[in-house]
Amino acid sequence: MKHVLAIAIFLFSLQSFAQKPCEYTTDVTDSIGTYKSTKEYMIAEKNFAGTSSYIFFSLAVADGMPLLNVQLIQKSKGFMKANCFDKNSKLFLQLNNGKVVTLLHIDQENCGTMLRDDKGFDNRLTPGTFMFMKDSFEELKKSPVSMMRIKYLTDIEDYVLKKQFTSELNNEVYEPETYFIQNIDCAK
């Protein structure tokens, strides 16, 4: 009986970390090349004292090169510092197994775009595109991500990734720790 229970628990844990089917929001092939990108997925959310910030990931493949698109969204009626991406920006992922995976930003500077909404909030949208290092795919398939560090042009920010959270923005449930385990094959 113990063996049956152990096998059932093992199969359930494999199923909970299984690769999800890829859902692409963009899939283009033309004379310039090919590009496809997955649906954006919320990785982090902060709401404090009238200021909100969100980080979304999407996996992409451009002419066979796997990429991670990062979208930072800040919303506030007060001052917001600009976090800029440049050629020296990096994204570090601390895995639960103790390893660190590093992604390098493409050679493009971006400090975001500021938009004011009809409620008087300033919204800064800052996109970034990061390249995977060789062999990082296998590590990201094996272990959940516990922390993320983003090195900007002039600042560094750390984020503790939650196992699961319900977003205050859209009331959806997200599982950032296992994002790569569930989706990394979509960037192939």
N, C-alpha and C positions, 0 to 999 in steps of 0.2 A: 504494500500500500504506500509506503514511503517513497518508493521508486516512481510510482505512478504520479504522486503529488509533485515530486521533484521535476519530472519530465513536463508536467503540465505548467509548472511555474516557468521553466526554461523556455518552452514554446510561447507562452504569453509574453515573456520579456523580449523574445526575438520579434514577435509581432508588433509590440509597442514601439520598437526602434526600426521597423521595416521601412524601406524606401517607398515613398508615396509616388503615385503616378505624376509625371511632369505636366504642369499646366502652364503653357506659354502664353503670354499676353502679346508678344511680338515674335514673328517668325517671317523674316524677309530674305529673299534671294534675288539679287539683281546683278547688273553688270559690274558693280563695285565689289560684291562679295556676298557673304551670308551673315545674318545676325538673328539670334533668337534670345529671348529673355523671359524668365519666369515672372509670375505674379509677385508683387511686393509683399513682404512679410514683416510684421513689426517685431523687432528684437528688443527694444527698450522704450520705456515711457516714464517720464517724470512730470509731475504736476505739483507745483509748490508756489504759494504766495502769488497767484495770478500769472505765473509763467509756466508754460508747458514746452516740453521737448520730446521728440519722437525720433527713433532710428528705425529705418526700414532696410531690409536686404532684398536683393533679387539676384539670382544667378543668371549669367549670360554666356553665350558662346559667340565670338566674332571671328569668322574665318578660321574656325578650329581652335582658337585660343579661349580657354575658360577664364571668366572674369566674375568678380563680385561687385555689383552696383550697390552703393550705400547712399541712402537719401536721409539727410538730417533736416528736420523741420523744427523750428523754434517759433513760439508764439508768445507775445507779451505786449503790454501797454507801456512797459518801461524799457530801459536800455538793455540791449542784447549785444554781447560781444560777438564779433565775427570770427568764426573758426574757419580758416582757409586751408584748402588742400593744395599741395604743390608736389613737385617731383620727389621731394624727400619725405613726404608723408608715408606713414606705414600703419597697418592695422595688425595688432598682435592678438592671437586667440590662445588663451591658457586652457588647455584641455584637462579634464578630470584625471587623466593618467599621468599628469605632471609635465607633459610636453607642451611646447609653445610653437604655434604655427604663425609664420609671418607672411603678410601680403603686402606687396609694394604698389604704391599709387602710380598711375600712368603719368607721363610727363605733361601735365596740364594744370595750370593754376586756376583755382575756383574759390571765391569767397562767398558765393551764394547770391541770391536775388531777394531783395526786400519787397514785399507787397503789403499794402494796408487793406484790411477787410472793412466791411460796412459797419462793424461794431467797434472800430477804432483800434484794433489790435494790429501790431506789426508782425508779419510772418516772414521769416527768413528760410528760404529753401536752398540747401547746399548739397549738390550731388557730387559723388566721388566714385571713381572706378579703380578697382584694385586687381592686380594680377596675382595668381597663385604661384608659389614657388614649386619647383620640382618635388615630387613625392609628398606634397602636403595633402593630396586627395585621400591617400590611404589612411593617414593619421586622422583626418576629419571624419572618415567613415567609422572609425573604431571607437571614438570616445566623445562623450558630450563636452560642450564648451562651458567652462565655469566663469571665466572673466574675459573681457575684451578691453584692450587699450588702443586708443586712436591717437596717433602722433600727428598733430596739425602743424602748420607752418610755424606758429608761435606758442603752441600750448600742447599739453598732453591731458587726456581725460580717460579715466578708468570706469568701467561699467561691470557690475556683477550681474551675470545673466541668470535669470530665474528659470527654475524647472518649468513653471507654468504661471501665467497671470491672465487676468481678465482686463482688457483695455478699458479705460475710462472714456476713450475717444469713440469707440464703436461697439463696445460691449462684447467683442469677440475674444475667444480664448486662444492664447499663443503659447508655444513651447520653445522658447529660444535656445535652451541648452542642447536640444536635439535637432535643431534646424538643419545642420549639415548632414547628420546621419540620415535624415529623412529625405534630403533634397540634393545632395552633392552630385549624384549621377545625372542630374538635369544639366550640368555644365560640361557635358562631354559631347 
